[in-house]
Every structure is written in structure tokens, then in C-alpha cells.
Amino acid sequence: MSGQLDLERLQSLLRTEFIGRSVTYRQSVGSTMELAGQEAKSEAAEGFVAIAEEQSAGRGRLGRHWVSPPGQNLYITLLVRPTLPQLRYLAVIAPLAVCHAIEETTGLLPRIKWPNDVLLEGKKVCGVLLESELTGDTVQHALIGIGINVNLDVAAHEEIRDIATSLRAELGREVEREAVLASTLNHLETLYLALGRGEVVSIAWKQRLDTLGQPVRVQDAGGTIAEGVAVDADSDGSLIIRRDDGSHVRIEAGDVTLRDGPQR
């Protein structure tokens, strides 16, 4: 398949009203988050999407580097302008939209690692990065960064070969990136509009949550927040952990690893 994204093909597959109708497509950028952030400050319309074939400084959560070779995967950032109560639910709808898209376009059955990584057979196929700008209690904008390993040869990248996968690796064939991207944007708009109507959007997310029942350690940039068994998740996406002493703690944000096991 071509290493160039076919924007006409993408638009023909979209069923959205506003998400993905305004697009900037670049061959190479530092990161699509930076590009979308610049457009947000220039008053770009809600639903704007920054797309790049390659990122020289792609970012994952907690400042990790995101492997971003050209012409193989999807690197996008979506601009939205939610209310403050809606903001935290973006971590729910973004990975769920990706799961729906992967299932719709490939038949594969993804799971979610709390809060918003998408897994196939226990390996990471998609990462989500969220950033927002607030003035008081008003959200000026929010950015949803999504990286999906579509046709990546994971074995060629030693630093991720044991923890990551791609749609191509799971299927044994190349996958049309335009179809995966269009489906992701279609499902994102559906879920975002449902969120705006006050509908519960977390039930399907929780049903796909791979973290529940696992002995975990939750960390942030400052160190370990909690250890125990992930026993539940709230409707707003918070993780409930039962500590070894039987007490429970509610975690709103952090990075999960399996206790006494490899990072996932």
C-alpha cells in the first residue's frame, strides 16, 4: 500500500458532521499534538484533526517517546472544546472509539489497559495522550492525541518488540489506514456527541478494561501512588484498587504496571 494517506478516500469514508472535516496533513512534524495546539490557539474549529506521516518527537504518556516511522501507522491529534465536566471522559471515549474502529475494520477484539491504552493479545497497539488548556473553570480546548500501529513491523524496533504489536502483525496482512482512521473519527464523534447529551459512555469502556482483577502498581511522575488489586472502575474512568490491607483507594490518573510482572 502507498505510504501516503489518501485524504479523498478518508473523506469519502467519514460519516461525521464536524470531526475530521477540517484536516491538516503533513509529511513530518515534531508531534501532531504541537501542530494541533498551534491551530487551537489560532481558533481552529472544533473537530479539526492534525495528521502526520512521521513524528520526530512523538510523545506518549509520562513523557515517553512514541515510535513514529513514516508511512506505516496513524499519528493524529483531534481538537475538541468540551465543558469541564466532560473533560475527564475524553480518556474513556478515545480508546473506546479506537476499539470500535479496530473491531469494525479488522474483526480483531481489542482490550483497554487503564486508563486509555489499547491492547491486542496483551500488547499495545494504540496509545492516547490528552492535553487541555483551561482558564479558571472554562476549558479553552482539549487535544486528543492518538497513535495506532497499523502496518508497523514491530520486530524491526527492538525497544518495543516485546510490548507492542500492530494490526498487520496480528492479521498477517497490510491494513488500509484510511479505513481505520475514518472509523476511529466516526466513532469518536458518536461518543463525543453522546457525552454532550449526558449519556453514560463508560459502560462499554469498562467491559473492555483488561486491568480489572489484576494485581497492579499505579505510578505517576512522582513515584508509586498505590498497589493492590484493581477491583472496579467508576463511571468517570477512575480506577478502584483494593490494597493488601483491605482498604480501597480511588485513582483518577496514573500509569499501571502489573505487580511482579513486566510492564504492559
C-alpha positions in Angstrom: 0.0 0.0 0.0 1.1 3.6 -0.6 3.0 5.4 2.1 0.9 8.5 1.5 -2.5 8.8 3.2 -5.3 9.3 0.6 -7.3 12.2 2.0 -10.0 11.9 -0.6 -10.5 8.3 0.4 -10.6 9.3 4.0 -13.3 11.9 3.4 -15.4 9.5 1.4 -15.5 7.1 4.4 -16.3 9.7 7.0 -19.9 9.8 8.4 -19.2 12.7 10.7 -20.7 16.2 10.9 -17.7 18.0 12.1 -14.9 15.7 13.3 -12.3 15.3 10.6 -13.9 17.8 8.2 -11.1 20.2 8.7 -7.7 18.5 8.4 -4.0 19.5 8.2 -1.8 16.7 6.8 2.0 16.9 7.0 4.7 14.6 5.9 6.8 15.2 9.0 6.2 17.1 12.2 7.7 17.2 15.7 4.4 15.9 17.0 0.8 16.2 16.0 0.0 17.5 19.5 2.2 20.5 18.9 0.6 21.1 15.5 -2.9 20.9 16.8 -2.1 23.1 19.7 -0.9 25.8 17.4 -4.1 25.5 15.4 -6.2 25.6 18.6 -4.6 29.0 19.6 -5.4 30.2 16.1 -9.1 29.5 16.8 -9.4 26.3 14.6 -12.9 24.9 14.6 -13.8 22.0 16.9 -13.3 18.7 15.1 -10.0 19.8 13.5 -7.6 17.0 13.0 -3.8 17.2 12.6 -2.3 14.2 10.8 1.3 13.4 10.1 3.1 10.6 8.3 6.1 10.9 10.6 6.8 12.4 14.0 10.3 13.3 15.0 9.3 13.9 18.6 6.2 11.8 19.1 5.2 11.7 22.7 3.4 9.1 24.8 2.2 9.3 28.4 4.5 10.5 31.2 6.9 11.9 28.6 7.7 8.6 26.9 8.9 8.6 23.3 6.4 7.3 20.7 8.0 5.3 17.9 6.7 7.0 14.8 8.2 5.7 11.5 6.8 7.2 8.3 4.0 5.7 6.1 3.0 2.8 8.3 0.9 4.0 11.1 -1.6 6.7 12.2 -0.5 9.7 14.1 -3.3 12.2 14.7 -4.5 14.8 17.2 -8.1 15.9 17.4 -9.2 19.3 18.7 -12.3 19.5 20.8 -13.9 22.1 23.1 -15.7 20.2 25.9 -17.1 21.5 29.1 -15.2 21.0 32.3 -17.4 18.1 33.4 -17.0 16.4 30.0 -13.2 16.8 30.0 -12.2 13.7 32.1 -14.4 11.5 30.0 -12.2 12.0 26.9 -9.9 9.3 28.4 -12.9 7.0 28.2 -14.2 7.8 24.7 -10.9 8.0 22.9 -9.7 4.4 23.5 -13.2 3.1 23.2 -13.6 4.7 19.7 -10.3 3.1 18.7 -11.5 -0.3 19.9 -14.7 0.0 17.9 -12.8 1.1 14.8 -10.3 -1.8 15.0 -13.1 -4.3 15.5 -15.1 -2.8 12.7 -12.3 -2.7 10.2 -10.3 -5.9 11.1 -12.5 -8.2 13.2 -9.9 -8.1 15.9 -11.1 -7.8 19.5 -9.1 -5.1 21.4 -9.0 -4.6 25.1 -8.1 -1.5 27.1 -5.4 -1.1 29.7 -6.4 1.6 32.2 -6.8 4.3 31.5 -6.5 4.6 27.7 -4.0 2.2 26.1 -5.5 -0.2 23.5 -4.2 -3.8 23.6 -4.3 -6.8 21.3 -3.3 -10.1 22.8 -1.9 -8.2 25.8 0.4 -6.0 23.6 0.0 -2.3 23.0 -1.4 -1.3 19.5 -2.6 2.2 20.4 -1.7 4.9 22.8 -3.8 8.0 23.7 -2.4 11.3 25.0 -4.7 14.0 26.4 -3.8 17.7 27.0 -6.1 20.6 27.8 -5.9 24.3 28.3 -8.2 25.9 31.0 -9.0 29.4 32.1 -10.5 29.1 35.5 -13.3 26.5 35.1 -13.6 27.1 31.4 -12.0 24.6 29.0 -10.4 26.6 26.2 -9.7 23.4 24.2 -8.6 19.8 24.6 -6.3 17.8 22.4 -6.8 14.0 21.9 -3.6 12.5 20.5 -3.9 9.0 19.1 -1.2 6.8 17.7 -2.3 3.5 16.2 0.2 0.9 15.0 -1.4 -0.2 11.7 1.3 -1.6 9.4 4.3 -1.3 11.7 6.9 -4.1 11.6 7.3 -4.3 15.3 10.1 -6.8 15.1 12.3 -4.1 13.5 12.1 -1.9 16.6 14.0 -3.6 19.5 12.8 -1.1 22.1 9.1 -2.1 21.7 9.1 -5.5 20.1 8.2 -7.3 23.4 5.5 -5.0 24.5 3.8 -3.7 21.3 2.0 -5.0 18.3 0.3 -3.8 15.1 -2.8 -4.6 13.1 -0.6 -6.0 10.4 1.3 -8.2 12.9 -2.0 -9.7 14.3 -3.6 -10.2 10.9 -0.6 -11.2 8.8 -1.5 -8.7 6.1 -1.5 -4.9 5.5 -4.5 -2.9 6.6 -6.0 0.2 4.9 -5.1 3.1 7.1 -7.8 5.4 5.7 -10.5 2.9 6.8 -9.1 2.6 10.3 -8.8 6.4 10.7 -12.2 7.2 9.3 -13.8 4.6 11.5 -12.0 6.0 14.5 -13.2 9.5 13.8 -16.7 8.3 13.1 -16.9 6.5 16.5 -15.2 9.4 18.3 -17.9 11.8 17.1 -20.7 9.4 18.0 -19.3 9.0 21.6 -18.5 12.7 21.9 -22.0 13.8 21.0 -23.4 11.2 23.4 -21.2 12.6 26.1 -22.6 16.1 25.3 -26.2 14.7 25.7 -25.3 13.4 29.2 -25.4 9.8 28.2 -23.3 7.2 30.1 -20.4 6.4 27.8 -18.2 4.3 30.2 -20.1 1.0 30.3 -18.6 -0.3 27.1 -15.2 1.1 28.1 -15.4 -0.8 31.4 -16.4 -4.0 29.6 -13.2 -3.9 27.6 -11.0 -3.0 30.6 -8.2 -5.5 30.8 -6.9 -4.2 34.1 -9.7 -5.3 36.3 -8.9 -8.3 38.5 -5.1 -7.8 38.1 -2.5 -7.1 40.9 -1.2 -3.7 39.9 1.0 -0.8 40.8 -0.1 2.7 39.9 2.6 5.3 39.4 2.9 8.9 38.3 5.9 11.0 37.6 6.5 11.3 41.4 6.5 7.6 42.1 4.1 4.9 43.3 0.6 6.1 44.1 -1.0 2.8 45.1 -0.5 -1.0 45.0 -3.2 -3.7 45.2 -5.8 -5.4 43.0 -7.8 -3.4 40.5 -11.3 -4.4 41.5 -13.5 -1.8 39.8 -13.8 1.4 37.7 -16.1 4.3 38.3 -18.3 5.7 35.6 -15.9 8.7 35.2 -13.0 6.4 34.5 -11.4 6.3 37.9 -9.8 3.0 38.9 -10.7 1.4 42.3 -7.8 -0.5 43.9 -8.1 -2.8 46.9 -4.9 -2.5 48.9 -3.3 -5.5 50.6 -4.7 -4.3 54.0 -8.2 -4.5 52.6 -8.7 -0.7 52.2 -9.8 0.8 48.9 -8.4 3.8 47.0 -9.8 5.6 44.0 -7.2 6.6 41.4 -8.1 9.3 38.9 -4.8 9.3 36.9 -1.6 7.4 36.7 0.3 4.6 34.9 -0.5 1.0 35.6 2.0 -1.9 35.7 1.4 -5.4 36.8 2.9 -6.2 40.1 5.7 -8.8 40.0 5.4 -8.8 36.2 6.5 -6.9 33.0 5.2 -3.5 32.2 2.2 -3.5 29.9 
